[in-house]
């Protein structure tokens, strides 16, 4: 049975006004469908509109023209159905890990006992159950990313939007977190849109890879690599063939 369309992007354009009165077109009538439970990575050169598109899907800014539908409903602002993980750590430095992860649940007035059960589940899934009472300043960069992931997942959105979340990390830490993310995604599958500059990261994570150029979809690459994906996949011939194919679009 074919999967249903979860996110329908219909001829979306975004134009900014510069300080000197000029118009800057970032997205140009971009159309794309993302299926339910699909993991889609979006790559492309700086300035091609990746982050802008993610922001419009999240409802954090409006499109100039066109529309985005989630489950058939037009996106007009942020919603609980969409969780966002940014490149910068969006966690409260003055709150312990456990209190960061439960923050959204508190806002929704989820009873304390239920909150703690949910928080403990996700801290265990990301391997931070022993760090529940630590403050962010006591954690490594990779552990802070895990806190951000657990926080978003605890709110149980149906869509996960990720804007280069591992971009600032060193290569070994980034690779470990990619494995952690896939493990979490397999356990609690969600429609995921992941922005990255890293072609290797896109190949390792995705079902499909969307290449943007000048605010438009240049190509959509079907990632046929089987799951689960072990770390050693990165050095295999098929992986490197896909990497070569995609780099051809980015040069």
N, CA, C and O of each residue as an XYZ file, in Angstrom:
1004
protein
N       0.849     -1.194      0.000
C       0.000      0.000      0.000
C       0.886      1.247      0.000
O       1.744      1.388      0.871
N       0.693      2.151     -0.961
C       1.549      3.342     -1.029
C       1.341      4.253      0.176
O       0.233      4.380      0.699
N       2.437      4.887      0.604
C       2.340      5.822      1.723
C       1.646      7.104      1.282
O       1.725      7.503      0.120
N       0.966      7.742      2.227
C       0.283      8.993      1.900
C       1.270     10.157      1.940
O       2.321     10.082      2.576
N       0.908     11.226      1.250
C       1.713     12.444      1.275
C       1.510     13.129      2.623
O       0.385     13.445      3.009
N       2.605     13.351      3.327
C       2.536     14.011      4.641
C       2.696     15.523      4.501
O       1.954     16.295      5.108
N       3.679     15.937      3.687
C       3.949     17.363      3.470
C       3.849     17.640      1.974
O       4.579     17.053      1.175
N       2.950     18.528      1.606
C       2.769     18.905      0.200
C       3.220     20.351      0.028
O       2.603     21.275      0.559
N       4.295     20.532     -0.716
C       4.848     21.867     -0.970
C       4.447     22.255     -2.387
O       4.857     21.616     -3.356
N       3.648     23.301     -2.498
C       2.997     23.638     -3.764
C       3.421     25.026     -4.252
O       2.909     26.045     -3.790
N       4.370     25.041     -5.199
C       4.808     26.275     -5.872
C       5.151     27.385     -4.872
O       4.666     28.511     -4.984
N       5.985     27.046     -3.906
C       6.348     27.999     -2.854
C       7.473     28.918     -3.327
O       8.510     28.460     -3.807
N       7.250     30.205     -3.185
C       8.272     31.219     -3.460
C       8.478     32.060     -2.205
O       7.556     32.266     -1.415
N       9.710     32.542     -2.041
C      10.013     33.444     -0.937
C      10.907     34.557     -1.453
O      11.988     34.311     -1.989
N      10.435     35.789     -1.282
C      11.171     36.967     -1.728
C      11.390     37.874     -0.526
O      10.443     38.213      0.183
N      12.641     38.266     -0.298
C      12.980     39.204      0.772
C      13.258     40.582      0.174
O      13.742     40.703     -0.952
N      12.946     41.601      0.944
C      13.294     42.967      0.568
C      14.612     43.334      1.247
O      14.728     43.249      2.470
N      15.600     43.740      0.459
C      16.880     44.148      1.030
C      16.777     45.579      1.555
O      15.816     46.290      1.263
N      17.770     45.989      2.326
C      17.746     47.323      2.927
C      17.761     48.431      1.876
O      17.249     49.524      2.115
N      18.349     48.146      0.713
C      18.390     49.178     -0.331
C      17.207     49.076     -1.292
O      17.211     49.685     -2.362
N      16.183     48.292     -0.895
C      14.947     48.251     -1.664
C      14.882     47.211     -2.762
O      13.873     47.112     -3.460
N      15.945     46.430     -2.929
C      15.925     45.391     -3.959
C      15.176     44.157     -3.459
O      14.998     43.971     -2.255
N      14.742     43.321     -4.397
C      14.095     42.061     -4.058
C      15.082     40.915     -4.224
O      15.788     40.823     -5.229
N      15.118     40.038     -3.214
C      16.001     38.878     -3.245
C      15.137     37.618     -3.235
O      14.496     37.306     -2.232
N      15.123     36.902     -4.351
C      14.331     35.674     -4.460
C      15.138     34.493     -3.932
O      16.188     34.155     -4.479
N      14.642     33.869     -2.868
C      15.342     32.741     -2.247
C      14.735     31.412     -2.691
O      15.462     30.453     -2.951
N      13.412     31.354     -2.778
C      12.714     30.172     -3.292
C      11.881     30.593     -4.497
O      11.266     31.659     -4.499
N      11.870     29.732     -5.531
C      11.203     30.085     -6.786
C      10.227     28.981     -7.200
O      10.616     28.010     -7.849
N       8.974     29.138     -6.822
C       7.906     28.195     -7.187
C       8.343     26.737     -6.977
O       8.231     25.898     -7.871
N       8.833     26.473     -5.788
C       9.342     25.141     -5.450
C       8.185     24.219     -5.075
O       7.337     24.571     -4.255
N       8.162     23.041     -5.682
C       7.141     22.039     -5.380
C       7.808     20.714     -5.012
O       8.803     20.314     -5.617
N       7.240     20.044     -4.009
C       7.811     18.783     -3.535
C       6.797     18.095     -2.634
O       6.104     18.752     -1.856
N       6.709     16.778     -2.737
C       5.900     15.986     -1.814
C       6.817     15.127     -0.954
O       7.756     14.507     -1.453
N       6.533     15.097      0.348
C       7.272     14.260      1.290
C       6.275     13.290      1.909
O       5.222     13.697      2.400
N       6.612     12.012      1.882
C       5.676     10.977      2.298
C       5.724     10.735      3.806
O       6.698     11.074      4.478
N       4.660     10.148      4.311
C       4.579      9.830      5.736
C       5.693      8.860      6.127
O       5.936      7.868      5.440
N       6.363      9.158      7.235
C       7.441      8.346      7.807
C       8.697      8.313      6.935
O       9.589      7.499      7.176
N       8.778      9.164      5.948
C       9.949      9.217      5.076
C      11.036     10.073      5.717
O      10.750     11.037      6.427
N      12.289      9.702      5.453
C      13.435     10.491      5.912
C      14.041     11.155      4.676
O      14.683     10.498      3.856
N      13.829     12.460      4.555
C      14.293     13.218      3.392
C      15.391     14.177      3.822
O      15.217     14.953      4.762
N      16.523     14.122      3.130
C      17.589     15.097      3.347
C      17.580     16.105      2.203
O      17.395     15.744      1.041
N      17.782     17.362      2.550
C      17.850     18.429      1.553
C      19.252     19.009      1.579
O      19.730     19.474      2.614
N      19.909     18.975      0.413
C      21.267     19.494      0.306
C      21.310     20.557     -0.791
O      20.371     20.710     -1.573
N      22.415     21.276     -0.825
C      22.593     22.314     -1.831
C      23.574     23.348     -1.325
O      23.874     23.381     -0.131
N      24.080     24.193     -2.206
C      25.056     25.208     -1.796
C      24.435     26.253     -0.877
O      23.214     26.391     -0.816
N      25.275     26.980     -0.170
C      24.798     28.060      0.698
C      23.985     29.058     -0.121
O      24.365     29.427     -1.232
N      22.856     29.487      0.452
C      22.023     30.470     -0.220
C      21.006     29.896     -1.182
O      20.309     30.648     -1.865
N      20.904     28.553     -1.252
C      19.974     27.949     -2.218
C      18.547     27.865     -1.676
O      17.630     27.523     -2.423
N      18.341     28.172     -0.386
C      16.989     28.208      0.164
C      16.633     27.068      1.098
O      15.468     26.921      1.466
N      17.612     26.253      1.493
C      17.331     25.084      2.340
C      16.684     25.477      3.668
O      15.605     24.994      4.013
N      17.353     26.353      4.399
C      16.863     26.741      5.720
C      15.567     27.536      5.616
O      14.683     27.399      6.463
N      15.453     28.358      4.592
C      14.214     29.116      4.389
C      13.039     28.175      4.181
O      11.968     28.380      4.753
N      13.232     27.145      3.366
C      12.164     26.174      3.131
C      11.767     25.476      4.425
O      10.579     25.325      4.711
N      12.750     25.052      5.205
C      12.454     24.380      6.470
C      11.674     25.301      7.403
O      10.741     24.869      8.080
N      12.061     26.566      7.433
C      11.398     27.540      8.293
C       9.940     27.745      7.890
O       9.077     27.923      8.750
N       9.664     27.721      6.592
C       8.283     27.882      6.123
C       7.462     26.639      6.454
O       6.302     26.749      6.850
N       8.063     25.447      6.294
C       7.363     24.217      6.689
C       7.024     24.260      8.180
O       5.940     23.850      8.594
N       7.973     24.764      8.981
C       7.765     24.843     10.430
C       6.722     25.887     10.809
O       6.220     25.881     11.933
N       6.392     26.785      9.882
C       5.447     27.854     10.186
C       6.085     29.031     10.886
O       5.388     29.858     11.475
N       7.417     29.119     10.828
C       8.131     30.202     11.504
C       8.176     31.470     10.663
O       8.433     32.555     11.185
N       7.927     31.338      9.368
C       7.790     32.496      8.491
C       6.879     32.111      7.334
O       6.797     30.935      6.979
N       6.190     33.091      6.739
C       5.267     32.771      5.651
C       5.980     32.723      4.305
O       7.033     33.333      4.123
N       5.394     31.995      3.376
C       5.849     32.055      1.988
C       5.328     33.343      1.358
O       4.293     33.866      1.770
N       6.043     33.849      0.365
C       5.552     35.005     -0.384
C       4.391     34.598     -1.277
O       3.419     35.339     -1.430
N       4.504     33.414     -1.863
C       3.408     32.846     -2.648
C       3.506     31.330     -2.582
O       4.525     30.780     -2.166
N       2.436     30.662     -2.996
C       2.381     29.214     -2.877
C       1.885     28.805     -1.501
O       1.504     29.651     -0.691
N       1.892     27.508     -1.242
C       1.365     27.021      0.030
C       2.025     25.701      0.410
O       2.558     24.982     -0.435
N       1.975     25.405      1.700
C       2.432     24.122      2.228
C       1.292     23.507      3.020
O       0.679     24.161      3.864
N       1.018     22.241      2.738
C      -0.022     21.514      3.459
C       0.611     20.368      4.242
O       1.468     19.648      3.729
N       0.182     20.213      5.475
C       0.563     19.074      6.310
C      -0.706     18.301      6.626
O      -1.636     18.837      7.228
N      -0.738     17.041      6.218
C      -1.944     16.216      6.381
C      -3.175     16.898      5.779
O      -4.284     16.790      6.302
N      -2.952     17.599      4.671
C      -4.061     18.236      3.967
C      -4.467     19.591      4.495
O      -5.379     20.212      3.949
N      -3.807     20.077      5.558
C      -4.149     21.370      6.154
C      -3.054     22.395      5.850
O      -1.864     22.100      5.969
N      -3.465     23.585      5.461
C      -2.509     24.629      5.111
C      -1.740     25.083      6.351
O      -2.333     25.352      7.395
N      -0.421     25.164      6.228
C       0.429     25.648      7.319
C       0.314     27.167      7.390
O       0.593     27.867      6.417
N      -0.101     27.669      8.554
C      -0.228     29.118      8.739
C       0.570     29.612      9.941
O       0.552     30.801     10.259
N       1.270     28.693     10.608
C       2.071     29.057     11.770
C       2.637     27.797     12.398
O       2.394     26.699     11.899
N       3.392     27.935     13.487
C       3.940     26.758     14.167
C       2.826     25.868     14.707
O       1.710     26.329     14.944
N       3.141     24.589     14.898
C       2.152     23.668     15.444
C       2.821     22.508     16.151
O       3.986     22.203     15.901
N       2.080     21.865     17.033
C       2.611     20.737     17.802
C       2.964     19.550     16.931
O       3.729     18.676     17.338
N       2.400     19.519     15.719
C       2.675     18.392     14.826
C       4.066     18.455     14.217
O       4.520     17.486     13.608
N       4.761     19.610     14.377
C       6.096     19.793     13.806
C       7.088     20.180     14.900
O       6.935     21.206     15.562
N       8.103     19.344     15.075
C       9.164     19.641     16.027
C      10.418     20.051     15.279
O      10.745     19.468     14.246
N      11.128     21.057     15.797
C      12.292     21.603     15.097
C      13.544     21.439     15.957
O      13.541     21.747     17.149
N      14.621     20.946     15.324
C      15.937     20.889     15.957
C      16.863     21.792     15.145
O      17.072     21.569     13.952
N      17.413     22.810     15.800
C      18.251     23.790     15.122
C      19.728     23.421     15.239
O      20.106     22.546     16.018
N      20.556     24.111     14.443
C      22.000     23.900     14.542
C      22.517     24.366     15.898
O      23.341     23.696     16.521
N      22.030     25.513     16.349
C      22.405     25.999     17.676
C      21.593     25.245     18.732
O      20.447     24.867     18.491
N      22.190     25.034     19.883
C      21.524     24.276     20.941
C      20.373     25.086     21.540
O      20.603     26.074     22.237
N      19.147     24.668     21.271
C      17.966     25.360     21.795
C      17.549     24.717     23.112
O      16.462     24.152     23.230
N      18.437     24.815     24.099
C      18.146     24.263     25.421
C      18.401     25.343     26.467
O      19.184     26.267     26.248
N      17.732     25.211     27.600
C      17.857     26.196     28.671
C      19.063     25.854     29.538
O      19.126     24.779     30.135
N      20.016     26.775     29.603
C      21.255     26.512     30.331
C      21.034     26.403     31.835
O      21.820     25.766     32.536
N      19.957     27.028     32.336
C      19.703     27.044     33.780
C      18.795     25.893     34.236
O      18.468     25.783     35.418
N      18.399     25.048     33.297
C      17.552     23.909     33.655
C      18.338     22.613     33.496
O      19.100     22.452     32.543
N      18.147     21.703     34.425
C      18.779     20.393     34.311
C      18.230     19.654     33.088
O      17.193     20.021     32.536
N      18.943     18.613     32.682
C      18.546     17.843     31.499
C      17.094     17.393     31.600
O      16.324     17.569     30.656
N      16.718     16.822     32.725
C      15.363     16.305     32.892
C      14.321     17.407     32.744
O      13.236     17.174     32.211
N      14.651     18.612     33.218
C      13.703     19.721     33.148
C      13.655     20.334     31.747
O      12.626     20.877     31.344
N      14.763     20.251     31.003
C      14.735     20.661     29.598
C      13.814     19.752     28.794
O      12.969     20.223     28.033
N      13.987     18.451     28.972
C      13.238     17.491     28.161
C      11.741     17.551     28.467
O      10.920     17.299     27.586
N      11.385     17.878     29.698
C       9.965     17.897     30.063
C       9.305     19.258     29.835
O       8.115     19.419     30.104
N      10.069     20.239     29.342
C       9.551     21.612     29.257
C       8.269     21.699     28.423
O       7.282     22.287     28.865
N       8.281     21.121     27.231
C       7.093     21.175     26.383
C       5.906     20.465     27.006
O       4.762     20.891     26.848
N       6.185     19.382     27.715
C       5.114     18.645     28.392
C       4.508     19.481     29.516
O       3.303     19.428     29.762
N       5.359     20.256     30.197
C       4.855     21.159     31.235
C       3.926     22.207     30.643
O       2.869     22.502     31.202
N       4.329     22.769     29.503
C       3.498     23.790     28.863
C       2.133     23.228     28.479
O       1.132     23.945     28.483
N       2.103     21.948     28.151
C       0.844     21.296     27.781
C       0.091     20.780     29.002
O      -0.966     20.162     28.876
N       0.653     21.043     30.197
C       0.024     20.658     31.467
C      -0.168     19.141     31.589
O      -1.166     18.667     32.131
N       0.808     18.397     31.072
C       0.809     16.947     31.263
C       1.116     16.667     32.735
O       2.056     17.251     33.273
N       0.363     15.801     33.400
C       0.610     15.515     34.820
C       2.053     15.073     35.072
O       2.677     14.434     34.226
N       2.567     15.425     36.247
C       3.981     15.217     36.548
C       4.402     13.759     36.410
O       5.452     13.478     35.831
N       3.615     12.833     36.923
C       3.990     11.416     36.858
C       4.099     10.948     35.410
O       5.013     10.202     35.060
N       3.167     11.388     34.575
C       3.200     11.014     33.157
C       4.389     11.669     32.460
O       5.051     11.055     31.624
N       4.652     12.944     32.822
C       5.806     13.657     32.251
C       7.090     12.898     32.524
O       7.887     12.666     31.615
N       7.287     12.517     33.760
C       8.533     11.857     34.142
C       8.690     10.512     33.436
O       9.801     10.123     33.077
N       7.592      9.810     33.241
C       7.646      8.535     32.531
C       8.087      8.745     31.082
O       8.917      7.997     30.564
N       7.527      9.765     30.435
C       7.884     10.069     29.044
C       9.342     10.507     28.957
O      10.081     10.054     28.083
N       9.752     11.387     29.866
C      11.121     11.900     29.855
C      12.126     10.771     30.058
O      13.131     10.699     29.351
N      11.861      9.900     31.010
C      12.780      8.789     31.264
C      12.895      7.879     30.045
O      13.976      7.369     29.749
N      11.790      7.675     29.341
C      11.815      6.837     28.140
C      12.766      7.415     27.098
O      13.575      6.690     26.518
N      12.666      8.725     26.861
C      13.479      9.320     25.801
C      14.922      9.545     26.235
O      15.830      9.477     25.407
N      15.144      9.806     27.500
C      16.526      9.894     27.973
C      17.221      8.545     27.822
O      18.404      8.487     27.488
N      16.495      7.474     28.065
C      17.071      6.138     27.887
C      17.350      5.863     26.414
O      18.383      5.289     26.070
N      16.426      6.272     25.544
C      16.595      6.028     24.110
C      17.828      6.743     23.546
O      18.475      6.235     22.631
N      18.152      7.924     24.094
C      19.326      8.653     23.591
C      20.559      8.428     24.463
O      21.597      9.054     24.245
N      20.451      7.536     25.451
C      21.608      7.184     26.266
C      21.997      8.211     27.307
O      23.169      8.311     27.670
N      21.024      8.984     27.797
C      21.323     10.024     28.785
C      20.613      9.793     30.117
O      20.478     10.718     30.918
N      20.159      8.565     30.354
C      19.406      8.322     31.589
C      20.232      8.600     32.842
O      19.676      8.913     33.895
N      21.559      8.488     32.733
C      22.421      8.744     33.897
C      22.802     10.217     34.038
O      23.532     10.589     34.956
N      22.304     11.054     33.124
C      22.668     12.477     33.136
C      21.444     13.369     33.349
O      21.487     14.565     33.059
N      20.366     12.793     33.852
C      19.107     13.527     34.000
C      19.261     14.769     34.868
O      18.600     15.778     34.620
N      20.118     14.714     35.878
C      20.246     15.833     36.815
C      21.478     16.693     36.564
O      21.904     17.450     37.436
N      22.045     16.571     35.370
C      23.173     17.414     34.986
C      22.656     18.701     34.340
O      21.576     18.722     33.751
N      23.444     19.769     34.460
C      23.158     21.004     33.744
C      23.860     20.963     32.378
O      24.870     20.275     32.232
N      23.342     21.688     31.376
C      23.963     21.671     30.048
C      25.452     21.992     30.045
O      26.196     21.439     29.235
N      25.905     22.881     30.940
C      27.324     23.248     30.962
C      28.215     22.063     31.337
O      29.424     22.097     31.111
N      27.620     21.022     31.905
C      28.376     19.837     32.308
C      28.400     18.763     31.219
O      28.959     17.686     31.423
N      27.798     19.053     30.068
C      27.682     18.074     28.990
C      28.582     18.430     27.816
O      28.930     19.594     27.619
N      28.955     17.421     27.041
C      29.700     17.648     25.802
C      28.751     18.172     24.725
O      27.533     18.171     24.905
N      29.324     18.621     23.601
C      28.502     19.110     22.501
C      27.558     18.052     21.965
O      26.396     18.338     21.673
N      28.059     16.824     21.834
C      27.216     15.738     21.348
C      26.080     15.413     22.299
O      24.970     15.108     21.864
N      26.351     15.477     23.596
C      25.311     15.187     24.584
C      24.227     16.261     24.575
O      23.051     15.962     24.783
N      24.621     17.510     24.334
C      23.624     18.581     24.237
C      22.689     18.341     23.055
O      21.491     18.607     23.140
N      23.247     17.832     21.945
C      22.398     17.511     20.792
C      21.405     16.406     21.145
O      20.261     16.421     20.691
N      21.847     15.455     21.952
C      20.946     14.388     22.387
C      19.821     14.947     23.255
O      18.681     14.493     23.165
N      20.139     15.926     24.090
C      19.104     16.571     24.903
C      18.075     17.238     23.991
O      16.870     17.129     24.218
N      18.563     17.932     22.954
C      17.653     18.599     22.017
C      16.763     17.582     21.305
O      15.568     17.818     21.126
N      17.343     16.452     20.900
C      16.560     15.403     20.243
C      15.499     14.836     21.180
O      14.337     14.686     20.801
N      15.911     14.523     22.403
C      14.968     13.963     23.372
C      13.843     14.947     23.672
O      12.691     14.546     23.843
N      14.177     16.236     23.736
C      13.182     17.267     24.033
C      12.122     17.332     22.943
O      10.928     17.410     23.232
N      12.564     17.301     21.689
C      11.616     17.355     20.573
C      10.786     16.078     20.517
O       9.567     16.137     20.356
N      11.431     14.934     20.646
C      10.713     13.660     20.574
C       9.704     13.510     21.708
O       8.636     12.931     21.510
N      10.028     14.021     22.886
C       9.123     13.896     24.032
C       7.785     14.581     23.777
O       6.766     14.193     24.348
N       7.790     15.605     22.916
C       6.544     16.305     22.582
C       5.718     15.562     21.538
O       4.598     15.962     21.221
N       6.280     14.476     21.006
C       5.590     13.576     20.086
C       5.010     14.275     18.857
O       3.822     14.123     18.572
N       5.830     15.044     18.121
C       5.348     15.582     16.846
C       5.281     14.457     15.814
O       5.925     13.422     15.983
N       4.520     14.652     14.768
C       4.494     13.656     13.692
C       5.561     13.957     12.645
O       5.895     13.104     11.823
N       6.095     15.188     12.682
C       7.124     15.611     11.727
C       8.313     16.160     12.500
O       8.151     16.945     13.434
N       9.511     15.739     12.100
C      10.745     16.232     12.699
C      11.486     17.054     11.646
O      11.817     16.547     10.574
N      11.742     18.318     11.957
C      12.439     19.235     11.053
C      13.796     19.559     11.663
O      13.871     20.070     12.781
N      14.874     19.262     10.927
C      16.217     19.381     11.491
C      17.088     20.233     10.575
O      17.297     19.901      9.408
N      17.591     21.336     11.123
C      18.381     22.285     10.339
C      19.862     22.168     10.702
O      20.339     22.830     11.624
N      20.578     21.323      9.971
C      22.009     21.096     10.191
C      22.343     20.897     11.668
O      23.232     21.569     12.191
N      21.649     19.987     12.347
C      21.831     19.863     13.798
C      23.224     19.409     14.212
O      23.660     19.704     15.325
N      23.937     18.692     13.328
C      25.254     18.166     13.695
C      26.386     18.932     13.003
O      27.540     18.504     13.039
N      26.056     20.052     12.380
C      27.022     20.771     11.562
C      28.232     21.295     12.313
O      29.306     21.439     11.729
N      28.077     21.584     13.603
C      29.175     22.182     14.367
C      30.042     21.143     15.079
O      30.995     21.502     15.772
N      29.718     19.862     14.912
C      30.416     18.811     15.657
C      31.587     18.246     14.854
O      31.605     18.319     13.625
N      32.564     17.682     15.568
C      33.673     17.021     14.891
C      33.175     15.736     14.230
O      32.109     15.223     14.572
N      33.954     15.226     13.287
C      33.501     14.108     12.447
C      33.132     12.855     13.251
O      32.059     12.299     13.018
N      33.971     12.385     14.187
C      33.588     11.176     14.935
C      32.289     11.353     15.730
O      31.457     10.447     15.774
N      32.119     12.526     16.359
C      30.896     12.774     17.128
C      29.691     12.836     16.207
O      28.627     12.306     16.528
N      29.859     13.483     15.063
C      28.774     13.571     14.080
C      28.338     12.174     13.631
O      27.142     11.892     13.546
N      29.301     11.308     13.348
C      28.976      9.947     12.901
C      28.228      9.172     13.981
O      27.277      8.449     13.685
N      28.657      9.323     15.230
C      27.972      8.636     16.336
C      26.538      9.119     16.470
O      25.628      8.321     16.696
N      26.334     10.424     16.331
C      24.987     10.970     16.479
C      24.087     10.591     15.306
O      22.878     10.433     15.476
N      24.663     10.446     14.131
C      23.868      9.957     12.999
C      23.341      8.553     13.286
O      22.181      8.250     13.003
N      24.196      7.699     13.849
C      23.765      6.349     14.223
C      22.683      6.401     15.301
O      21.707      5.653     15.244
N      22.861      7.290     16.285
C      21.872      7.444     17.358
C      20.533      7.921     16.791
O      19.470      7.447     17.193
N      20.605      8.868     15.847
C      19.376      9.394     15.255
C      18.628      8.305     14.493
O      17.407      8.197     14.610
N      19.348      7.498     13.714
C      18.695      6.423     12.968
C      18.092      5.375     13.903
O      17.030      4.818     13.624
N      18.777      5.115     15.006
C      18.243      4.182     16.001
C      16.940      4.723     16.592
O      15.963      3.990     16.747
N      16.942      6.012     16.917
C      15.748      6.650     17.477
C      14.630      6.687     16.447
O      13.472      6.423     16.769
N      14.978      7.016     15.208
C      13.992      7.097     14.126
C      13.360      5.732     13.848
O      12.166      5.644     13.561
N      14.161      4.674     13.934
C      13.623      3.328     13.729
C      12.663      2.949     14.855
O      11.639      2.311     14.613
N      12.996      3.342     16.083
C      12.163      3.010     17.241
C      10.882      3.831     17.262
O       9.805      3.310     17.553
N      11.005      5.117     16.952
C       9.868      6.048     16.965
C       9.838      6.776     15.621
O      10.234      7.937     15.524
N       9.368      6.086     14.598
C       9.455      6.615     13.235
C       8.606      7.869     13.064
O       7.438      7.908     13.452
N       9.224      8.894     12.473
C       8.535     10.148     12.176
C       8.953     10.631     10.793
O      10.062     10.354     10.336
N       8.062     11.350     10.139
C       8.439     12.016      8.898
C       9.534     13.020      9.236
O       9.345     13.892     10.085
N      10.683     12.894      8.568
C      11.838     13.715      8.929
C      12.377     14.459      7.717
O      12.616     13.875      6.661
N      12.562     15.763      7.895
C      13.198     16.611      6.883
C      14.479     17.148      7.507
O      14.444     17.848      8.519
N      15.605     16.815      6.893
C      16.918     17.066      7.491
C      17.750     17.896      6.517
O      18.043     17.453      5.406
N      18.127     19.100      6.937
C      18.950     19.992      6.117
C      20.421     19.740      6.430
O      20.803     19.641      7.596
N      21.247     19.636      5.386
C      22.676     19.443      5.606
C      23.481     19.941      4.413
O      22.995     19.966      3.282
N      24.727     20.339      4.690
C      25.696     20.628      3.628
C      26.517     19.382      3.298
O      27.237     19.348      2.300
N      26.402     18.368      4.140
C      27.281     17.203      4.107
C      26.653     16.094      3.256
O      25.679     15.469      3.673
N      27.209     15.852      2.071
C      26.669     14.839      1.161
C      26.702     13.457      1.814
O      25.743     12.694      1.702
N      27.795     13.137      2.490
C      27.915     11.829      3.141
C      26.830     11.644      4.193
O      26.241     10.568      4.301
N      26.567     12.686      4.963
C      25.521     12.627      5.984
C      24.158     12.368      5.346
O      23.373     11.562      5.844
N      23.887     13.057      4.243
C      22.607     12.888      3.547
C      22.430     11.457      3.053
O      21.344     10.888      3.168
N      23.491     10.876      2.507
C      23.414      9.502      2.000
C      23.186      8.523      3.144
O      22.377      7.603      3.030
N      23.893      8.722      4.235
C      23.820      7.783      5.352
C      22.432      7.772      6.001
O      21.969      6.727      6.458
N      21.775      8.926      6.042
C      20.526      9.042      6.791
C      19.263      8.785      5.966
O      18.293      8.243      6.496
N      19.251      9.155      4.704
C      17.990      9.417      4.008
C      17.381      8.239      3.258
O      18.040      7.246      2.951
N      16.075      8.403      2.977
C      15.378      7.596      1.975
C      15.472      8.273      0.603
O      15.632      7.615     -0.425
N      15.368      9.604      0.621
C      15.527     10.389     -0.606
C      16.367     11.621     -0.299
O      16.365     12.135      0.819
N      17.085     12.080     -1.318
C      17.912     13.276     -1.188
C      17.434     14.294     -2.214
O      17.419     14.025     -3.415
N      17.043     15.466     -1.725
C      16.578     16.548     -2.592
C      17.712     17.558     -2.738
O      18.224     18.081     -1.748
N      18.096     17.824     -3.980
C      19.151     18.797     -4.252
C      18.499     20.109     -4.687
O      17.770     20.151     -5.678
N      18.771     21.181     -3.934
C      18.269     22.507     -4.299
C      19.365     23.308     -4.987
O      20.536     23.235     -4.615
N      18.967     24.062     -5.984
C      19.857     25.002     -6.666
C      19.048     26.247     -6.999
O      17.998     26.162     -7.635
N      19.541     27.401     -6.566
C      18.895     28.675     -6.906
C      17.402     28.691     -6.572
O      16.588     29.205     -7.338
N      17.060     28.118     -5.418
C      15.686     28.185     -4.953
C      14.725     27.214     -5.593
O      13.515     27.315     -5.391
N      15.250     26.260     -6.374
C      14.402     25.266     -7.032
C      14.953     23.867     -6.781
O      16.111     23.696     -6.399
N      14.093     22.863     -7.006
C      14.543     21.478     -6.912
C      15.318     21.136     -8.178
O      14.763     21.125     -9.277
N      16.610     20.856     -8.008
C      17.450     20.472     -9.137
C      17.231     19.005     -9.497
O      17.095     18.655    -10.669
N      17.199     18.152     -8.471
C      16.934     16.731     -8.688
C      16.517     16.096     -7.367
O      16.794     16.634     -6.295
N      15.856     14.959     -7.454
C      15.510     14.151     -6.280
C      16.136     12.775     -6.485
O      15.842     12.085     -7.461
N      16.999     12.388     -5.554
C      17.767     11.151     -5.681
C      17.184     10.096     -4.747
O      17.116     10.298     -3.535
N      16.766      8.973     -5.318
C      16.246      7.859     -4.522
C      17.423      7.093     -3.918
O      18.268      6.570     -4.644
N      17.471      7.032     -2.610
C      18.571      6.361     -1.916
C      18.210      4.887     -1.718
O      17.371      4.552     -0.881
N      18.847      4.019     -2.490
C      18.483      2.595     -2.479
C      19.297      1.784     -1.470
O      19.114      0.571     -1.374
N      20.181      2.423     -0.724
C      20.974      1.681      0.255
C      20.057      1.055      1.304
O      19.178      1.730      1.839
N      20.255     -0.225      1.600
C      19.352     -0.904      2.544
C      19.541     -0.415      3.975
O      20.603      0.085      4.348
N      18.492     -0.571      4.758
C      18.552     -0.319      6.197
C      18.480     -1.661      6.919
O      17.909     -2.616      6.392
N      19.060     -1.745      8.136
C      19.803     -0.711      8.865
C      21.156     -0.430      8.221
O      21.673     -1.240      7.451
N      21.722      0.736      8.549
C      22.959      1.186      7.922
C      24.091      1.242      8.948
O      24.147      2.161      9.765
N      24.980      0.271      8.906
C      26.109      0.271      9.848
C      27.135      1.329      9.460
O      27.154      1.803      8.324
N      27.976      1.690     10.405
C      28.958      2.745     10.181
C      29.906      2.415      9.029
O      30.341      3.311      8.307
N      30.227      1.130      8.856
C      31.178      0.740      7.802
C      30.605      0.922      6.397
O      31.335      0.809      5.413
N      29.310      1.203      6.297
C      28.702      1.465      4.991
C      29.380      2.641      4.290
O      29.415      2.696      3.060
N      29.917      3.575      5.064
C      30.491      4.802      4.510
C      31.675      4.542      3.574
O      31.989      5.384      2.733
N      32.331      3.393      3.709
C      33.513      3.115      2.883
C      33.213      2.124      1.763
O      34.118      1.715      1.036
N      31.950      1.737      1.623
C      31.611      0.757      0.598
C      31.458      1.417     -0.772
O      31.195      2.615     -0.875
N      31.628      0.615     -1.812
C      31.655      1.115     -3.188
C      30.368      1.825     -3.572
O      30.416      2.910     -4.152
N      29.214      1.235     -3.259
C      27.936      1.828     -3.647
C      27.724      3.181     -2.978
O      27.196      4.111     -3.588
N      28.142      3.280     -1.719
C      28.025      4.544     -0.985
C      28.825      5.635     -1.697
O      28.333      6.743     -1.906
N      30.049      5.309     -2.060
C      30.911      6.301     -2.701
C      30.476      6.623     -4.123
O      30.736      7.719     -4.618
N      29.815      5.676     -4.783
C      29.261      5.957     -6.106
C      28.154      7.011     -6.008
O      28.101      7.947     -6.806
N      27.263      6.842     -5.006
C      26.194      7.823     -4.801
C      26.792      9.189     -4.470
O      26.317     10.219     -4.949
N      27.842      9.183     -3.643
C      28.491     10.440     -3.272
C      29.032     11.154     -4.508
O      28.900     12.371     -4.634
N      29.641     10.393     -5.419
C      30.147     10.982     -6.652
C      29.036     11.532     -7.526
O      29.175     12.607     -8.109
N      27.929     10.797     -7.620
C      26.789     11.258     -8.422
C      26.248     12.584     -7.896
O      25.976     13.503     -8.669
N      26.094     12.675     -6.578
C      25.510     13.878     -5.985
C      26.452     15.069     -6.067
O      26.006     16.196     -6.279
N      27.729     14.837     -5.905
C      28.682     15.948     -5.981
C      28.687     16.575     -7.367
O      29.014     17.751     -7.525
N      28.323     15.782     -8.370
C      28.225     16.330     -9.717
C      27.189     17.434     -9.825
O      27.334     18.352    -10.633
N      26.128     17.347     -9.001
C      25.091     18.385     -9.010
C      25.523     19.632     -8.239
O      24.990     20.720     -8.458
N      26.480     19.468     -7.347
C      26.842     20.564     -6.451
C      28.064     21.340     -6.916
O      28.400     22.372     -6.335
N      28.730     20.857     -7.953
C      29.949     21.530     -8.425
C      29.619     22.610     -9.449
O      30.522     23.278     -9.954
